[in-house]
Amino acid sequence: MVDVWCYPANWPAISRRIRERDGQRCRWCGAGEALFDLDTGRTVLLTTMHLDGDPWNSENWNLVTACRPCHAAYDAPQRVVATADTLPTQLLSHDGTKQEVSGGAYILVPDITLTVDLSPQEHPSGAVGQVTSSDWRGMRHHEIAAVRGLYYGEDQALAIWEVDAFGRLESFAHGILWHQVESFLSSRFPLASRIYTDDSEPGEDSVQNRDFLSGLDYQPVVGTARILAKEVRRQ
């Protein structure tokens, strides 16, 4: 089974190198990272994928750049196996059912199309033309973060595997979002007594991640290299 908590400590640097090697484009569909894709109206985010599903195998041949949808499609046949062992066995007393919760955080942005009549030459003000018409379609959701949590029922344990804001939120706002994810998971699973995460979240610098998580009251778990935990606090 794949233990997704066991990425190499230098994984952020490895991931950046692979994305640069692949020209910052998905090797499957060719999409490049963008805050807004004109064809789909969605954010395009790039990841680095292990072809064999083993996070420790960082050989060049085993790593490719993939957008999130292509990555998810490739991993789908392995997902049941991968999520069955996401916490090290020494932290679990049972080998039972795990439940996964995935979602996203969004803001509303105007959905509007402008038609511009381009000027034959540049205007001194820098304007390139004049708006001749507009098509207002209301507001649309714009994803600012992806979240993923796991619940181990027999052990009454939660694991936050991802609260990825793609570098769009400063630390304070990211901390608020993280608290909201904790609150949602603990209310969704009222028997949970402990929350785990690791120092690969929420950014690419494990030292900064530990400082961030320490500010949220997470403490290193004795006997593990990179996992942190906290008690669930209920009102």
C-alpha positions as CSV (number, residue, x, y, z in Angstrom):
1,M,0.0,0.0,0.0
2,V,1.1,3.6,-0.6
3,D,1.7,5.7,2.5
4,V,0.9,9.2,1.3
5,W,2.4,10.8,4.4
6,C,5.9,9.6,3.4
7,Y,7.0,12.1,0.7
8,P,10.7,12.9,0.8
9,A,11.6,16.0,2.8
10,N,12.8,17.8,-0.3
11,W,9.6,17.0,-2.3
12,P,8.8,20.7,-2.9
13,A,12.1,21.2,-4.7
14,I,11.7,18.0,-6.6
15,S,8.1,19.0,-7.7
16,R,9.3,22.4,-8.9
17,R,12.1,20.8,-10.9
18,I,9.7,18.4,-12.7
19,R,7.2,21.2,-13.5
20,E,10.0,23.3,-15.0
21,R,11.3,20.3,-17.0
22,D,7.8,19.8,-18.5
23,G,7.5,23.5,-19.4
24,Q,4.8,24.1,-16.7
25,R,2.2,22.2,-18.7
26,C,0.2,19.0,-18.1
27,R,1.7,16.1,-19.9
28,W,-1.8,14.7,-20.7
29,C,-4.0,17.6,-21.8
30,G,-1.3,20.3,-22.3
31,A,-2.9,22.8,-20.0
32,G,-0.7,25.4,-18.4
33,E,-1.4,26.8,-14.9
34,A,-3.7,29.8,-15.0
35,L,-5.9,31.7,-12.5
36,F,-8.7,31.6,-15.0
37,D,-9.2,29.3,-18.0
38,L,-11.2,31.1,-20.7
39,D,-12.5,27.8,-22.1
40,T,-13.8,26.3,-18.8
41,G,-14.1,29.2,-16.5
42,R,-12.1,27.3,-13.9
43,T,-8.7,27.6,-12.3
44,V,-6.0,25.4,-13.8
45,L,-3.5,24.0,-11.2
46,L,-0.5,21.9,-11.9
47,T,0.8,19.0,-9.7
48,T,3.6,16.6,-9.9
49,M,2.4,13.0,-10.2
50,H,4.1,9.6,-9.4
51,L,3.3,7.2,-12.2
52,D,3.8,4.1,-10.0
53,G,1.9,5.8,-7.0
54,D,4.9,5.5,-4.7
55,P,5.7,8.9,-3.2
56,W,9.3,7.8,-2.3
57,N,10.1,7.0,-5.9
58,S,11.3,10.3,-7.2
59,E,13.2,9.0,-10.2
60,N,12.8,11.4,-13.2
61,W,11.1,8.7,-15.3
62,N,8.4,8.2,-12.5
63,L,7.5,11.9,-12.2
64,V,5.3,13.9,-14.6
65,T,3.5,17.2,-14.5
66,A,-0.3,16.9,-14.5
67,C,-3.2,19.2,-14.0
68,R,-5.5,18.3,-11.1
69,P,-8.3,16.7,-13.2
70,C,-5.8,14.6,-15.1
71,H,-4.0,13.6,-11.9
72,A,-7.2,12.6,-10.3
73,A,-8.3,10.6,-13.3
74,Y,-5.0,8.7,-13.4
75,D,-5.0,8.0,-9.6
76,A,-8.7,6.9,-9.5
77,P,-8.0,3.1,-9.8
78,Q,-5.4,3.4,-7.0
79,R,-7.4,5.7,-4.7
80,V,-9.0,3.0,-2.6
81,V,-5.7,1.4,-1.9
82,A,-3.9,4.7,-1.3
83,T,-6.5,6.0,1.2
84,A,-6.5,2.8,3.2
85,D,-3.1,3.5,4.8
86,T,-2.7,7.3,5.0
87,L,-1.8,7.4,8.7
88,P,1.2,5.3,9.9
89,T,0.0,2.1,11.5
90,Q,1.6,3.0,14.8
91,L,-0.9,5.8,15.3
92,L,-4.0,3.6,14.7
93,S,-5.4,0.9,16.9
94,H,-7.8,-0.5,14.4
95,D,-7.8,-1.3,10.7
96,G,-11.4,-0.3,9.8
97,T,-13.3,2.1,7.6
98,K,-11.9,5.4,6.5
99,Q,-14.1,8.1,5.2
100,E,-12.8,10.9,2.8
101,V,-14.2,14.4,2.5
102,S,-13.0,16.5,-0.4
103,G,-14.2,20.0,-1.3
104,G,-13.1,23.6,-2.1
105,A,-13.4,27.2,-0.9
106,Y,-14.7,29.7,-3.4
107,I,-15.3,33.4,-3.9
108,L,-17.8,35.0,-6.2
109,V,-16.4,37.0,-9.2
110,P,-18.3,38.8,-12.0
111,D,-19.0,36.7,-15.0
112,I,-18.9,39.3,-17.8
113,T,-17.7,39.4,-21.4
114,L,-16.5,42.6,-22.9
115,T,-16.3,43.4,-26.6
116,V,-13.6,45.8,-27.4
117,D,-13.0,47.8,-30.6
118,L,-9.2,47.9,-30.9
119,S,-7.6,51.3,-31.8
120,P,-5.3,51.4,-34.8
121,Q,-2.6,52.9,-32.7
122,E,-1.8,53.1,-29.0
123,H,-3.5,55.9,-27.1
124,P,-1.2,58.2,-24.9
125,S,-3.2,56.9,-21.8
126,G,-2.2,53.3,-22.6
127,A,-5.8,52.3,-23.7
128,V,-5.8,49.8,-26.5
129,G,-9.4,50.4,-27.6
130,Q,-13.0,51.1,-26.5
131,V,-15.6,48.8,-25.0
132,T,-18.5,48.6,-27.4
133,S,-20.7,46.1,-25.6
134,S,-20.8,43.9,-22.5
135,D,-22.5,40.6,-21.6
136,W,-23.3,40.3,-17.9
137,R,-24.1,36.7,-16.8
138,G,-24.1,37.2,-13.0
139,M,-21.6,35.9,-10.6
140,R,-19.6,32.7,-10.8
141,H,-17.6,30.6,-8.3
142,H,-13.8,31.0,-8.4
143,E,-11.9,28.4,-6.4
144,I,-9.3,29.7,-4.0
145,A,-8.5,26.6,-2.1
146,A,-8.9,22.8,-2.2
147,V,-9.5,20.8,1.0
148,R,-9.3,17.1,1.8
149,G,-9.9,15.3,5.1
150,L,-10.0,11.7,6.3
151,Y,-11.9,10.2,9.3
152,Y,-10.9,6.9,10.9
153,G,-14.0,5.9,12.7
154,E,-12.7,3.1,15.0
155,D,-9.9,5.4,16.2
156,Q,-12.0,8.5,16.3
157,A,-9.2,10.3,14.4
158,L,-9.3,13.0,11.8
159,A,-6.5,13.7,9.3
160,I,-6.3,16.9,7.3
161,W,-4.4,16.0,4.2
162,E,-4.9,19.2,2.2
163,V,-5.9,22.8,2.7
164,D,-4.2,24.1,-0.4
165,A,-4.8,27.8,-1.1
166,F,-2.4,27.8,-4.1
167,G,-0.4,30.8,-2.6
168,R,-3.4,33.1,-2.9
169,L,-4.0,33.7,0.8
170,E,-1.7,35.3,3.3
171,S,-1.0,33.4,6.5
172,F,-3.7,34.9,8.7
173,A,-6.5,34.2,6.1
174,H,-5.1,30.8,5.5
175,G,-5.2,30.1,9.2
176,I,-8.9,31.1,9.4
177,L,-9.6,28.8,6.4
178,W,-7.8,26.0,8.2
179,H,-9.9,26.5,11.3
180,Q,-13.0,26.4,9.3
181,V,-12.0,23.1,7.8
182,E,-11.3,21.7,11.3
183,S,-14.7,23.0,12.5
184,F,-16.5,21.4,9.5
185,L,-14.8,18.0,9.9
186,S,-15.3,17.9,13.7
187,S,-19.0,18.7,13.3
188,R,-19.4,16.2,10.5
189,F,-17.7,13.5,12.7
190,P,-18.8,14.4,16.2
191,L,-17.0,11.4,17.8
192,A,-13.5,12.6,16.5
193,S,-11.2,13.4,19.4
194,R,-7.9,14.1,17.6
195,I,-6.7,15.7,14.4
196,Y,-3.5,14.8,12.5
197,T,-1.6,16.5,9.7
198,D,2.0,16.6,8.5
199,D,4.5,19.3,7.6
200,S,4.0,19.1,3.9
201,E,1.0,21.4,4.4
202,P,0.0,24.0,3.7
203,G,3.0,25.3,1.6
204,E,6.2,24.1,0.0
205,D,8.5,24.9,2.9
206,S,8.3,22.3,5.7
207,V,9.9,24.7,8.3
208,Q,7.4,27.4,7.6
209,N,4.6,24.8,7.6
210,R,5.6,23.7,11.1
211,D,5.6,27.3,12.3
212,F,2.1,27.8,10.7
213,L,0.8,24.6,12.3
214,S,2.3,25.4,15.7
215,G,0.4,28.7,15.6
216,L,-2.8,26.5,15.2
217,D,-1.8,24.5,18.3
218,Y,-0.5,21.4,16.5
219,Q,2.4,19.6,18.2
220,P,4.8,17.0,16.8
221,V,3.7,13.4,17.4
222,V,6.4,11.4,19.3
223,G,7.9,8.6,17.3
224,T,7.1,10.1,13.9
225,A,9.3,12.3,11.7
226,R,6.8,14.7,10.2
227,I,3.4,14.2,11.7
228,L,1.7,16.7,14.0
229,A,-1.6,16.5,16.0
230,K,-4.0,18.4,18.2
231,E,-7.0,17.6,20.3
232,V,-10.4,18.4,19.0
233,R,-11.9,21.3,20.9
234,R,-15.6,21.6,21.0
235,Q,-17.8,24.5,22.1
